Amino acid sequence: MTETYDPLTMIHNANLAPATREKYAAALERYLGTGHNIWNIAPLCDYVTTLPAATQANLSAAVRLWTNRMMLYVKSQGGNQETIAHLEAIRDAVVVHRVKGQKAHTWLTAEQVEQLFAAVPDTLAGERDRVALGVLVGAGLRREEAVTLTFGDVLTQPTPGGLRAVLGIRGKGDKLRSVPVSDDLRQLLSAWGKRLEYRGRVLRRLEGDGLGDDLTGAGLFDIVKHYGAAIGMPRLAPHDLRRTYAQIGYTNGVPITQLSILLGHADIQTTMTYLNIKLDLDSTASDYVPIG
């Protein structure tokens, strides 16, 4: 089978409008970047549930284009029915979930966050996992931002109250932002950094009794799912911890405008969706402005 049937190559060569081709390729590339391949249905199904509807639609379209072309190829070679059935299953695995009314999201309470960390064992794996959970729920990082975080991104800046650890994050659209973090998370990162001599990426795979290469997005997803199951939430995903970071901050008085900056959102409406906030038409800032 030639490279023509490589999923990304096929999308890049598809007869589509340039903007559409770019969206389909980006959605597919992000999935392949998790470390899974398109033939494995289970992680593909799990991954889709973490996406917003628009990204689900783009990934679904990309997968359908590829599977349809693959089925034509297989049929032209004699039509192995088992392969065709598997391709049909892949095509149907990416379902766009359209929720009517209020979109359902998952947030943890402060008590549940404590339970999550209490479930982490005092082992090498547990030390790594505690840092992984920490940068998600304690800094609100996206999954891709967490797995690409390096020790060089962990900075210290002076404040009126002393020193504050700040994460320098390169987010969506290559946009840079600074995320101040708590002293507890700073200590976690510092202790973990000593083990790794403060070199390279913060999150690593486990390899035998030691540490291996950089952790993938899929690996981080599995870590969160594991500890979610430990507290009775088996479908917990990294993005749920990002939402929890925002929700706990908001309920403790952090302004929504500040949260929007910390999360790296392009507009405040996205942040409102994270926090399940609706526009209040009964009371608005305009009511308090003394106009003539």
Secondary structure, DSSP 8 states (H G I E B T S, - for coil): --GGGSHHHHHHHSSS-HHHHHHHHHHHHHHHTTT--TT-HHHHHHHHTTS-HHHHHHHHHHHHHHHHHHHHHHHHTT--HHHHHHHHHHHHH-------SS-------HHHHHHHHHTS-SSHHHHHHHHHHHHHHTT---HHHHHH-BGGGEEEEEETTEEEEEEEEE-GGG-EEEEE--HHHHHHHHHHHHHTTT-SBS-EEEETTEEEEE--HHHHHHHHHHHHHHTT-TT--HHHHHHHHHHHHHHTT--HHHHHHHHT-SSHHHHHHHTT----SSS-GGGGS---
